[in-house]
Amino acid sequence: MAENLTKHLSNLSKRGPHRVLVGDLDYVGLPGKIYTPAEGNGLPAVVFAHDWMQDISRYHATLRHLASWGIVVAAPNTEKGILPNHRGFAADIETSLQVLTGVKLGAGNISVAPGRLGIVGHGMGAGAAVLAAADRPQIAAVAAIYPSQVSPSADIAARNVEAAGLVLGTEENAMFDFGNAAKLALEWKGSVAYREIDRASHQTLTENTLFKRVTGLGGTNTAARERIRGVVTGFLLHQLADQKKYSGFSEADATGKKVHSYWGEELQERASLTGDSKLTLFKS
């Protein structure tokens, strides 16, 4: 019987119990920020990769949210131009992973477990996360939030990703080719869960509220953004922190209020629904 995520999701969508510290990645030569719980040893950690032309400041509350649940987060603030180098961004993700396990964090009272590493990416960053995770067994989990098309192809790279995967997608059409999230999930080598969240789309996660109000892109649906955070947090706590009570967040057939899962033939159908008539900025 499919597990219902609703009870845990309500809690995980809210801020967690840990006080959060924020520091700079710049001291290791990489622009960006690092978010940590105030203390803890052997903590799980992720690198967060931003979307196309987005500054990490537009994810501040989301990154604090993850850290408040005991997850260390490094967020490189690179490749923000109109024509980013996706391979270069994947390399920055790898560098950030090395920082997480190789540099003293906080006042020296925070450490990361090398076996509890993951990557979370949004849009372009989700595609780059897949590139960075391919053929790297030390990565335990990857969350691809509304992945965009990148070059080289994330769909092809996903065939070599053994890490557990969470892919968030939407049926919503867009002028630009953000990518085919369901197809990415189909190509995933390891275990994967594909979800769609009501009233959530590619633009929901970023926190540049004024821009969204002026342009009408993505709206300001705070509840949908919180639901995204909760779904991702539950997945990471299960995969990286071994919190078994959240195992449903890794299950392909889990259900929840305003959260829909697709697998098997339904996932294949979802993948075929994405049209080929949209504009694309990048060629594979």
FENMO-V534187 format. One record per pair of residues at least 6 apart in sequence whose ideal C-beta (glycine too) atoms are under 8 Angstrom apart, sorted by sequence separation. I is the first residue (numbers start at 1). GAP is how many residues later the second one is. D is the distance in whole Angstrom. If there is no record, write none. Layout:
i/gap/d
I/GAP/D
I/GAP/D
//
This chain:
i/gap/d
25/6/7
26/6/7
37/6/7
50/6/5
67/6/6
79/6/6
104/6/8
105/6/7
121/6/7
133/6/5
206/6/8
211/6/8
212/6/5
237/6/4
238/6/7
248/6/5
255/6/6
25/7/4
36/7/8
56/7/7
66/7/5
79/7/8
105/7/7
121/7/6
132/7/8
147/7/6
158/7/8
185/7/5
212/7/6
213/7/6
254/7/6
262/7/8
24/8/7
25/8/6
48/8/7
50/8/8
121/8/3
185/8/8
212/8/6
238/8/4
253/8/6
262/8/5
24/9/6
25/9/6
50/9/6
79/9/6
120/9/7
121/9/8
133/9/5
185/9/4
203/9/7
237/9/5
238/9/5
252/9/6
23/10/7
24/10/7
63/10/5
78/10/7
79/10/4
119/10/4
144/10/8
251/10/8
253/10/6
22/11/6
23/11/5
48/11/7
78/11/6
101/11/5
169/11/8
170/11/7
209/11/5
235/11/8
238/11/5
239/11/6
252/11/4
22/12/7
63/12/6
100/12/5
130/12/7
169/12/3
182/12/6
206/12/7
234/12/4
237/12/8
238/12/5
22/13/6
23/13/7
76/13/8
79/13/7
101/13/5
119/13/6
129/13/6
168/13/7
169/13/5
181/13/7
21/14/7
48/14/8
78/14/5
119/14/6
129/14/8
130/14/6
167/14/5
203/14/5
204/14/6
234/14/8
235/14/4
20/15/6
21/15/5
48/15/6
129/15/6
167/15/8
203/15/3
204/15/7
234/15/3
235/15/6
20/16/7
21/16/8
59/16/7
76/16/4
101/16/7
169/16/8
202/16/7
203/16/8
20/17/7
21/17/6
76/17/7
100/17/7
126/17/8
127/17/8
130/17/7
167/17/6
201/17/6
204/17/6
19/18/7
20/18/7
48/18/8
126/18/4
167/18/4
207/18/8
231/18/7
18/19/4
19/19/4
56/19/4
76/19/7
126/19/6
131/19/7
142/19/6
18/20/6
46/20/7
56/20/8
76/20/5
97/20/6
119/20/6
126/20/7
127/20/5
147/20/7
165/20/7
199/20/8
204/20/5
205/20/6
56/21/5
75/21/8
117/21/6
118/21/6
121/21/8
126/21/4
127/21/5
131/21/7
142/21/5
144/21/7
167/21/7
200/21/7
204/21/5
18/22/8
55/22/6
74/22/4
97/22/8
117/22/6
118/22/6
119/22/8
120/22/8
121/22/7
123/22/7
126/22/7
127/22/7
128/22/6
139/22/8
141/22/5
142/22/7
143/22/8
144/22/7
146/22/6
147/22/8
199/22/5
33/23/6
74/23/8
115/23/8
117/23/6
118/23/4
119/23/5
120/23/4
121/23/6
122/23/5
123/23/6
127/23/3
131/23/6
134/23/4
140/23/6
141/23/5
142/23/5
143/23/4
144/23/5
145/23/5
146/23/7
165/23/5
205/23/6
32/24/6
114/24/7
116/24/6
118/24/6
119/24/7
121/24/7
122/24/6
123/24/7
124/24/5
130/24/4
133/24/8
134/24/7
139/24/5
140/24/7
141/24/8
142/24/7
143/24/8
144/24/7
146/24/7
178/24/5
199/24/8
200/24/4
204/24/6
46/25/6
48/25/5
50/25/7
55/25/6
74/25/6
115/25/7
118/25/7
120/25/7
123/25/4
135/25/5
137/25/6
141/25/7
143/25/8
154/25/7
155/25/7
165/25/6
167/25/6
169/25/6
171/25/7
199/25/5
200/25/7
231/25/8
44/26/7
45/26/7
46/26/7
47/26/8
48/26/7
49/26/8
54/26/7
74/26/5
93/26/6
121/26/7
124/26/6
128/26/8
131/26/5
134/26/4
158/26/6
164/26/6
165/26/7
166/26/7
167/26/7
168/26/8
169/26/8
170/26/6
198/26/7
43/27/6
44/27/5
45/27/4
46/27/6
47/27/5
48/27/4
49/27/7
50/27/7
53/27/6
127/27/4
130/27/5
134/27/5
136/27/8
161/27/6
162/27/6
163/27/6
164/27/5
165/27/4
166/27/5
167/27/5
168/27/6
169/27/6
170/27/8
174/27/8
197/27/6
200/27/7
35/28/5
43/28/7
44/28/7
45/28/7
46/28/8
47/28/7
53/28/7
72/28/6
126/28/7
130/28/5
133/28/5
149/28/6
155/28/6
159/28/5
161/28/5
162/28/5
164/28/7
165/28/7
167/28/7
168/28/7
174/28/6
200/28/6
231/28/6
35/29/6
43/29/5
45/29/7
47/29/7
53/29/6
148/29/8
149/29/7
150/29/8
155/29/6
158/29/4
159/29/8
160/29/6
161/29/6
166/29/7
168/29/7
172/29/5
33/30/7
37/30/6
40/30/6
50/30/8
133/30/5
148/30/5
149/30/4
154/30/6
158/30/5
159/30/6
170/30/7
172/30/8
197/30/5
35/31/7
36/31/6
37/31/7
130/31/6
147/31/8
148/31/5
156/31/7
158/31/7
170/31/5
197/31/6
227/31/6
35/32/4
52/32/7
146/32/6
147/32/5
155/32/5
168/32/8
170/32/7
227/32/7
37/33/5
72/33/7
146/33/8
37/34/8
147/34/5
197/34/7
37/35/7
89/35/7
93/35/6
97/35/8
146/35/6
36/36/5
89/36/7
93/36/6
195/36/6
35/37/7
36/37/8
144/37/7
147/37/5
34/38/7
35/38/4
72/38/7
86/38/7
90/38/5
94/38/6
34/39/7
89/39/4
90/39/8
93/39/4
34/40/5
35/40/7
49/40/7
72/40/5
84/40/7
144/40/6
33/41/8
34/41/7
86/41/7
90/41/4
91/41/8
22/42/8
32/42/7
33/42/5
86/42/5
90/42/4
97/42/8
193/42/7
32/43/5
20/44/5
32/44/4
33/44/7
49/44/6
87/44/7
31/45/7
32/45/4
86/45/7
118/45/7
21/46/8
30/46/6
31/46/4
32/46/7
47/46/5
20/47/4
31/47/6
73/47/8
20/48/5
30/48/7
15/49/8
16/49/7
18/49/7
19/49/8
25/49/6
47/49/4
79/49/8
15/50/6
18/50/5
25/50/8
47/50/6
17/51/7
18/51/7
25/51/6
16/52/4
17/52/8
18/52/5
25/52/8
127/52/7
15/53/5
16/53/4
47/53/7
16/54/7
66/54/8
130/54/7
148/54/8
45/55/5
123/55/7
146/55/7
45/56/8
146/56/4
193/56/8
12/57/7
193/57/6
193/58/6
194/58/7
146/59/7
191/59/7
193/59/5
199/59/7
145/60/6
168/60/7
192/60/7
198/60/4
191/61/8
193/61/7
197/61/6
198/61/8
30/62/6
197/62/6
198/62/8
59/63/7
168/63/7
196/63/8
197/63/8
32/64/7
86/64/4
168/64/8
195/64/6
196/64/5
30/65/6
34/65/8
86/65/6
87/65/7
166/65/7
195/65/7
30/66/7
86/66/7
166/66/7
195/66/5
196/66/7
28/67/8
39/67/7
43/67/7
45/67/4
194/67/7
195/67/8
38/68/7
41/68/8
43/68/7
44/68/7
45/68/8
54/68/8
193/68/6
194/68/5
30/69/7
36/69/5
40/69/8
41/69/8
42/69/6
43/69/5
44/69/7
54/69/8
166/69/4
194/69/7
36/70/6
39/70/5
40/70/6
41/70/5
42/70/8
43/70/7
49/70/7
193/70/8
25/71/7
28/71/5
34/71/7
39/71/6
40/71/8
42/71/4
45/71/7
46/71/7
47/71/8
48/71/8
49/71/7
51/71/5
52/71/6
164/71/8
38/72/8
44/72/4
45/72/6
46/72/4
47/72/5
48/72/5
49/72/4
50/72/6
51/72/3
52/72/4
37/73/7
43/73/7
44/73/8
45/73/7
46/73/6
47/73/7
48/73/7
49/73/7
50/73/8
51/73/5
194/73/6
25/74/7
36/74/5
42/74/7
44/74/7
46/74/5
48/74/8
50/74/8
51/74/6
28/75/6
49/75/8
50/75/5
164/75/5
49/76/3
194/76/7
48/77/7
49/77/7
49/79/5
123/79/6
49/80/5
182/80/7
186/81/6
23/82/8
47/82/8
185/82/6
186/82/7
23/83/8
49/83/8
122/83/5
145/83/7
166/83/8
122/84/8
166/84/8
21/85/6
47/85/8
182/85/6
186/85/5
164/86/6
182/86/8
185/86/8
145/87/7
182/88/4
183/88/4
143/89/5
182/89/4
180/91/6
182/91/8
183/91/7
143/92/6
182/92/7
143/93/7
141/94/7
180/94/4
46/95/8
141/95/6
52/96/7
46/97/8
51/97/7
141/98/4
140/99/6
141/99/6
171/99/8
140/100/6
169/101/7
177/101/4
171/102/6
173/102/7
176/102/6
177/102/6
175/103/7
176/103/5
177/103/4
174/104/7
175/104/6
176/104/7
177/104/8
173/105/7
176/105/6
120/112/6
120/116/7
118/118/6
118/121/7
118/122/5
117/123/7
116/124/5
116/125/7
156/128/8
149/131/6
151/131/5
153/131/4
149/132/8
150/132/6
151/132/6
152/132/6
149/133/6
151/133/5
149/135/7
62/143/7
62/145/7
59/146/7
61/146/6
59/147/7
60/147/7
58/148/4
59/148/7
58/149/5
58/150/5
51/151/8
54/152/6
51/154/8
54/154/8
51/155/7
71/162/8
62/163/8
66/163/8
65/164/5
69/164/5
71/165/6
66/166/8
71/166/8
62/167/6
66/167/6
69/167/8
70/167/8
65/168/7
69/168/6
71/169/7
66/170/7
71/170/8
70/171/7
46/190/7
44/192/7
44/193/8
46/194/7
45/195/8
44/196/3
86/196/7
44/197/5
14/212/8
13/213/4
13/214/6
13/216/6
12/217/8
13/217/3
16/217/8
9/218/7
12/218/4
11/219/8
12/219/8
10/220/8
9/221/5
12/221/5
8/222/8
9/222/7
12/222/5
9/225/7
12/225/8
5/226/7
8/226/6
5/229/7
52/229/8
12/234/8
8/237/7
8/238/6
8/240/7
8/241/7
5/243/5
3/244/7
4/244/7
5/244/6
3/245/3
9/247/5
3/248/6
9/248/7
2/249/7
5/249/5
4/250/7
5/250/7
6/250/5
9/250/7
2/251/4
3/251/5
4/251/5
5/251/3
6/251/5
2/252/6
3/252/7
4/252/6
2/253/5
5/254/6
2/259/8
//
